[in-house]
Amino acid sequence: MTLKNDYAGLDDFAPMKGELTAIRRHLHANPELSFKEAKTAAMVAEKLESWGYEVTRNVGGHGVVARLTAGSGSKSIAIRADMDALPIAEQTGKDYASTVPGVMHACGHDGHTTMLLGAADYLARTRRFSGTLTLIFQPAEEAGKQSGAQAMIADGLFDRFPFDAIFGLHNHPGAPEGTWLFRSGPLMAASDTAIITIHGKGGHASRPHLTIDPIVIACSLVMSLQTVVSRSIDPTQTAVVTVGAIHSGDAANVIPETARIVLSIRSFDPAVRTLLEARIRALATAAAEGHGAEVEIDYDHGHPVVLNAEAETEFARQVAIELVGEDKVGPCNLIPGSEDFAHFLEHKPGCFLRLGNGVNSAILHNPKYDFADESLTVGAAMWARLAERYLSS
């Protein structure tokens, strides 16, 4: 089977705009937090089953994997959408605003899920591809270190549902609706957390010479940590070390026993990530020992770098140009946020795309954020065309 130029286009999805908008707004009004996406997953699975997909539920929690094979091709593509919401009280004032107190889709996962469902519907009806299509509806992207991607991988995702390459996307506030942004190589940062606890010797504030003051050590360490990036990292590289919290003491006349510092560390290169940890550990140890204190360092490795493969990124970029025109496709800057799609890319080549959510869109994780419905048909058409092109022979 060889397909020519009869691939999915924007016109194919224009009639679906009302239906996709209704699905997206239903999901928006009924958000579910990480690991609690039971109703969302059930709705997704029921739709996919009604369209003829082979559906597996409860993969890595509430994850849903749908498979569809057409023709005789041996290639297989995977496309992923995330489903969970955030613990944020919505302030959009929309008539479809969250009905769940303190929970909302403040990151656009309602839109991500809807777009992939739109593509799934179209591809099941047309079946103009040759090979196997794998659709991954992932739970718990917002869960932090122990996220849905890791849970699905641990539940045998790659062995149970083999595929050659994987693609995913995130909406991008600040870029016009319906536009696409791409970056080969590092795109989003690795995210690590360090908790440094300094154990000193408490006592009366009037007799500091009889104590080992952990607050003084902590303050000195905070200033030293500012040199990690500026004096240890190559200026052509990008890294962030932020002290987000300091906790110690309760009274003015008491020198406490301990001080606790919490850091967020971001990087885009594995070597830089390793160096950051080494420097932070060395500075914390030296600061404590220099004052006669002890230090405890809990260094937590979070999501790795989102590392887009060159071939898959260029392929997706060309598909986007075919779909919307070169003037609506551009480069993407490095993004210091993290994304658990990075775990999939550690196992399979692929690309994480960015889809414009509007120049005036509220930022992600903001109570006034809302996904741009104008991007729904563009995103669905992109996934459909990408699948058809990848499985074109």
C-alpha positions as CSV (number, residue, x, y, z in Angstrom):
1,M,0.0,0.0,0.0
2,T,1.5,3.4,-1.0
3,L,-0.3,6.6,-0.2
4,K,0.2,9.7,-2.2
5,N,-1.0,13.2,-1.2
6,D,-4.4,12.3,0.2
7,Y,-3.5,13.0,3.8
8,A,-5.6,14.6,6.5
9,G,-6.0,18.3,6.2
10,L,-7.7,21.2,8.1
11,D,-10.8,21.0,5.9
12,D,-11.3,17.4,7.0
13,F,-11.7,18.5,10.7
14,A,-13.7,21.7,10.2
15,P,-17.0,19.7,10.6
16,M,-15.7,18.3,13.9
17,K,-15.1,21.6,15.5
18,G,-18.4,21.7,17.4
19,E,-18.1,18.1,18.6
20,L,-14.5,18.6,19.7
21,T,-15.3,21.8,21.5
22,A,-18.1,20.0,23.4
23,I,-15.8,17.2,24.5
24,R,-13.1,19.6,25.6
25,R,-15.5,21.7,27.6
26,H,-17.0,18.6,29.2
27,L,-13.6,17.5,30.3
28,H,-12.8,21.0,31.5
29,A,-15.9,21.1,33.7
30,N,-15.2,17.7,35.2
31,P,-11.4,17.7,36.0
32,E,-9.7,14.9,37.9
33,L,-6.4,15.0,39.8
34,S,-3.4,12.8,39.1
35,F,-4.1,9.1,39.8
36,K,-7.9,9.9,40.1
37,E,-8.7,10.1,36.4
38,A,-11.2,7.2,36.5
39,K,-14.1,9.0,34.8
40,T,-12.0,10.7,32.2
41,A,-10.3,7.4,31.3
42,A,-13.6,5.6,31.1
43,M,-15.0,8.2,28.7
44,V,-11.9,8.0,26.6
45,A,-11.9,4.2,26.5
46,E,-15.6,4.0,25.6
47,K,-15.2,6.3,22.7
48,L,-12.2,4.4,21.4
49,E,-13.9,1.1,21.7
50,S,-16.9,2.4,19.8
51,W,-14.6,3.4,16.9
52,G,-13.1,-0.1,16.6
53,Y,-9.8,0.3,18.5
54,E,-8.4,-2.5,20.6
55,V,-8.4,-0.8,24.0
56,T,-6.4,-1.7,27.1
57,R,-7.5,0.0,30.3
58,N,-5.7,0.6,33.6
59,V,-2.1,0.7,32.2
60,G,0.0,2.3,34.9
61,G,-3.1,3.4,36.9
62,H,-5.9,4.9,34.8
63,G,-3.8,4.9,31.6
64,V,-5.6,3.9,28.4
65,V,-3.8,2.4,25.4
66,A,-5.6,2.0,22.0
67,R,-4.3,0.1,19.0
68,L,-5.5,0.0,15.4
69,T,-3.9,-1.8,12.5
70,A,-4.5,-1.2,8.8
71,G,-2.9,-2.5,5.7
72,S,0.2,-4.7,5.7
73,G,2.8,-2.2,6.9
74,S,5.2,-3.2,9.6
75,K,5.9,0.2,11.1
76,S,4.2,1.5,14.3
77,I,3.7,5.0,15.6
78,A,2.7,6.1,19.1
79,I,1.0,9.4,20.0
80,R,0.5,10.4,23.6
81,A,-2.0,12.8,25.4
82,D,-2.2,13.5,29.1
83,M,-5.5,13.6,31.1
84,D,-5.0,14.9,34.6
85,A,-5.8,18.3,36.1
86,L,-4.3,20.4,38.9
87,P,-5.2,21.4,42.5
88,I,-6.1,25.0,41.6
89,A,-9.3,26.9,42.1
90,E,-10.5,28.1,38.7
91,Q,-11.1,31.9,38.1
92,T,-12.0,32.0,34.4
93,G,-15.7,32.8,34.9
94,K,-16.5,30.5,31.9
95,D,-19.9,28.8,31.7
96,Y,-18.1,25.5,31.5
97,A,-15.7,26.2,34.4
98,S,-14.7,23.4,36.7
99,T,-17.5,21.9,38.8
100,V,-15.0,20.4,41.2
101,P,-14.0,22.8,44.0
102,G,-10.2,23.4,44.1
103,V,-9.5,21.4,40.9
104,M,-9.2,22.7,37.3
105,H,-7.5,22.0,34.0
106,A,-5.0,24.8,34.3
107,C,-2.5,23.1,32.0
108,G,-4.6,22.2,29.0
109,H,-4.7,18.5,29.3
110,D,-8.4,18.6,28.5
111,G,-7.4,20.0,25.1
112,H,-4.6,17.5,24.6
113,T,-7.0,14.6,25.3
114,T,-9.7,16.0,23.0
115,M,-7.3,16.6,20.0
116,L,-6.0,13.0,20.2
117,L,-9.6,11.7,20.4
118,G,-10.5,13.8,17.3
119,A,-7.6,12.3,15.4
120,A,-8.5,8.8,16.6
121,D,-12.1,9.2,15.3
122,Y,-10.9,10.3,11.9
123,L,-8.3,7.7,11.5
124,A,-10.7,4.9,12.5
125,R,-13.1,6.1,9.8
126,T,-10.7,6.6,7.0
127,R,-7.9,4.1,7.8
128,R,-5.7,5.6,5.1
129,F,-2.5,4.2,6.6
130,S,-0.5,1.0,6.6
131,G,0.9,-0.2,9.9
132,T,-0.1,0.0,13.6
133,L,-1.3,3.1,15.4
134,T,-0.8,3.2,19.2
135,L,-2.6,6.0,21.1
136,I,-1.5,6.6,24.7
137,F,-3.8,8.5,27.1
138,Q,-1.6,9.0,30.1
139,P,-2.6,9.7,33.7
140,A,-0.7,11.7,36.3
141,E,1.6,13.9,34.2
142,E,1.4,16.5,37.0
143,A,2.3,14.1,39.8
144,G,6.0,15.0,40.0
145,K,8.7,12.4,40.3
146,Q,6.4,9.3,40.4
147,S,4.4,10.2,37.4
148,G,2.1,8.5,35.0
149,A,4.7,8.1,32.2
150,Q,6.9,6.1,34.7
151,A,4.0,4.1,35.9
152,M,3.0,3.1,32.4
153,I,6.5,2.2,31.5
154,A,6.8,0.1,34.7
155,D,3.5,-1.6,33.7
156,G,5.2,-2.9,30.5
157,L,4.1,-0.2,28.0
158,F,7.0,-0.8,25.6
159,D,6.8,-4.6,25.8
160,R,3.0,-4.9,25.6
161,F,2.5,-2.3,22.9
162,P,5.6,-2.1,20.8
163,F,6.1,0.9,18.5
164,D,9.0,2.6,16.6
165,A,8.6,6.2,17.5
166,I,6.5,8.4,19.9
167,F,5.1,11.9,19.6
168,G,3.4,14.2,22.0
169,L,2.5,17.9,22.4
170,H,1.9,20.7,24.8
171,N,0.0,23.9,24.3
172,H,2.1,27.0,24.3
173,P,0.7,30.2,25.8
174,G,2.1,33.3,24.1
175,A,2.2,31.8,20.6
176,P,-0.8,32.4,18.2
177,E,-3.5,29.7,18.1
178,G,-2.9,27.1,15.5
179,T,0.8,27.7,15.2
180,W,3.6,25.1,15.8
181,L,6.9,25.4,17.5
182,F,9.8,22.8,17.2
183,R,13.2,22.3,18.6
184,S,15.5,19.3,17.9
185,G,17.7,18.1,20.8
186,P,17.1,19.4,24.3
187,L,13.7,21.2,24.6
188,M,12.6,21.1,28.3
189,A,14.7,20.9,31.4
190,A,15.6,18.1,33.7
191,S,14.2,18.9,37.1
192,D,15.8,17.9,40.4
193,T,15.2,18.8,44.0
194,A,17.6,19.0,46.9
195,I,16.8,19.2,50.6
196,I,19.8,20.2,52.7
197,T,19.5,19.9,56.4
198,I,22.2,21.5,58.6
199,H,22.5,20.0,62.1
200,G,24.1,22.4,64.5
201,K,23.9,22.9,68.2
202,G,21.1,24.8,69.7
203,G,21.2,27.2,72.7
204,H,20.4,30.6,74.2
205,A,20.6,33.5,71.8
206,S,22.7,35.4,74.3
207,R,25.5,32.8,74.3
208,P,26.1,32.0,70.6
209,H,29.7,31.0,71.4
210,L,28.3,27.9,73.1
211,T,26.3,26.9,70.0
212,I,26.8,26.0,66.4
213,D,24.3,28.3,64.7
214,P,22.7,26.5,61.7
215,I,21.0,29.7,60.5
216,V,24.3,31.4,59.9
217,I,25.6,28.4,58.0
218,A,22.4,28.2,55.9
219,C,22.6,31.9,55.0
220,S,26.3,31.5,54.0
221,L,25.4,28.4,52.0
222,V,22.6,30.2,50.1
223,M,25.1,32.9,48.9
224,S,27.7,30.2,47.9
225,L,25.0,28.4,45.9
226,Q,24.6,31.5,43.7
227,T,28.1,30.7,42.3
228,V,27.3,27.2,41.1
229,V,25.9,28.4,37.8
230,S,27.9,31.5,37.3
231,R,31.3,30.0,38.2
232,S,31.0,26.3,37.5
233,I,28.8,26.0,34.4
234,D,30.0,26.8,30.9
235,P,28.4,30.1,30.0
236,T,27.1,28.6,26.7
237,Q,25.1,26.1,28.7
238,T,21.8,26.8,30.6
239,A,21.1,25.9,34.2
240,V,19.1,27.2,37.2
241,V,19.7,26.7,40.9
242,T,16.9,28.3,43.0
243,V,16.6,28.3,46.8
244,G,12.9,28.1,47.2
245,A,12.6,27.7,51.0
246,I,14.5,28.1,54.2
247,H,13.1,26.8,57.5
248,S,14.7,27.2,60.9
249,G,13.8,28.4,64.4
250,D,10.7,29.8,66.1
251,A,11.9,32.3,68.7
252,A,14.1,35.3,68.7
253,N,16.0,34.2,71.9
254,V,16.7,30.6,70.8
255,I,19.4,29.4,68.4
256,P,17.8,26.3,66.8
257,E,19.3,22.9,66.3
258,T,18.7,22.6,62.6
259,A,18.1,24.6,59.4
260,R,16.6,23.3,56.3
261,I,17.1,24.6,52.7
262,V,15.1,23.4,49.7
263,L,16.4,23.8,46.2
264,S,15.0,23.5,42.7
265,I,17.7,22.6,40.1
266,R,17.1,22.7,36.3
267,S,19.4,21.7,33.4
268,F,19.4,20.7,29.8
269,D,22.5,18.5,29.5
270,P,23.3,15.3,31.4
271,A,26.9,16.4,32.1
272,V,25.7,19.7,33.5
273,R,23.1,17.9,35.6
274,T,25.9,15.7,37.1
275,L,28.1,18.7,37.7
276,L,25.4,20.7,39.4
277,E,24.8,17.9,41.9
278,A,28.5,17.5,42.6
279,R,29.0,21.2,43.3
280,I,25.9,21.5,45.4
281,R,26.9,18.6,47.6
282,A,30.5,19.9,47.9
283,L,29.4,23.4,48.9
284,A,26.9,22.1,51.4
285,T,29.4,19.8,53.0
286,A,32.1,22.4,53.2
287,A,29.8,25.0,54.7
288,A,28.7,22.7,57.4
289,E,32.1,21.2,58.2
290,G,33.7,24.6,58.3
291,H,31.5,25.6,61.2
292,G,31.6,22.3,63.0
293,A,28.1,21.2,62.0
294,E,26.9,18.2,60.2
295,V,24.9,18.1,57.0
296,E,22.3,15.8,55.5
297,I,21.6,16.0,51.7
298,D,18.5,14.5,50.1
299,Y,19.0,14.9,46.4
300,D,16.0,13.8,44.4
301,H,16.4,13.3,40.7
302,G,13.1,14.2,38.9
303,H,12.3,14.1,35.2
304,P,15.2,14.0,32.7
305,V,15.7,16.4,29.8
306,V,13.1,16.3,27.0
307,L,15.4,15.3,24.2
308,N,13.8,15.4,20.8
309,A,15.3,13.1,18.1
310,E,16.6,15.0,15.1
311,A,14.9,12.9,12.4
312,E,11.5,12.6,14.1
313,T,11.5,16.4,14.9
314,E,12.3,17.3,11.3
315,F,9.6,14.8,10.1
316,A,7.0,16.4,12.4
317,R,8.0,19.9,11.4
318,Q,7.6,19.1,7.7
319,V,4.2,17.6,8.4
320,A,3.2,20.8,10.2
321,I,4.4,22.9,7.3
322,E,2.3,20.8,4.9
323,L,-0.7,21.3,7.2
324,V,-0.7,25.0,8.1
325,G,2.0,26.6,6.0
326,E,5.6,27.6,6.7
327,D,4.6,31.0,8.1
328,K,2.8,29.2,11.0
329,V,5.7,26.9,11.9
330,G,8.7,28.2,13.9
331,P,11.5,27.4,16.3
332,C,11.0,26.9,20.0
333,N,13.2,28.4,22.7
334,L,14.5,26.2,25.5
335,I,11.8,25.8,28.2
336,P,13.0,25.5,31.8
337,G,9.9,23.6,32.9
338,S,10.0,19.8,32.9
339,E,7.7,17.2,31.4
340,D,7.5,13.5,32.1
341,F,7.2,12.7,28.3
342,A,11.0,12.8,28.7
343,H,10.9,9.2,30.1
344,F,9.3,7.9,26.9
345,L,12.1,9.6,24.9
346,E,14.7,7.8,26.9
347,H,13.4,4.5,25.4
348,K,12.2,5.5,21.9
349,P,13.0,8.2,19.4
350,G,10.4,10.9,19.0
351,C,9.4,14.5,19.3
352,F,7.5,16.7,21.7
353,L,5.7,19.5,19.9
354,R,4.4,22.9,21.1
355,L,1.0,24.2,19.8
356,G,0.2,27.9,20.2
357,N,-2.6,28.7,22.7
358,G,-2.9,32.4,22.0
359,V,-0.8,35.5,22.3
360,N,-2.9,36.7,25.2
361,S,-3.4,33.3,26.9
362,A,-3.0,33.1,30.6
363,I,0.2,31.3,31.6
364,L,0.1,27.6,32.5
365,H,-0.9,26.6,36.0
366,N,-2.7,29.9,36.5
367,P,-6.3,30.0,37.8
368,K,-7.4,32.1,34.8
369,Y,-5.9,29.8,32.2
370,D,-8.1,28.1,29.5
371,F,-7.2,26.0,26.5
372,A,-7.9,27.7,23.2
373,D,-10.7,25.8,21.4
374,E,-9.5,27.4,18.1
375,S,-6.5,25.0,18.2
376,L,-8.6,21.8,18.6
377,T,-9.1,21.0,14.9
378,V,-5.5,22.0,14.1
379,G,-4.1,19.7,16.7
380,A,-6.4,16.8,15.7
381,A,-5.5,17.3,12.0
382,M,-1.8,17.3,12.9
383,W,-2.0,14.0,14.7
384,A,-4.0,12.4,11.9
385,R,-1.7,13.6,9.2
386,L,1.4,12.7,11.2
387,A,0.1,9.1,11.6
388,E,-0.8,8.8,8.0
389,R,2.5,10.2,6.8
390,Y,4.5,8.0,9.2
391,L,2.6,4.9,8.2
392,S,2.4,5.8,4.5
393,S,3.8,2.7,3.0
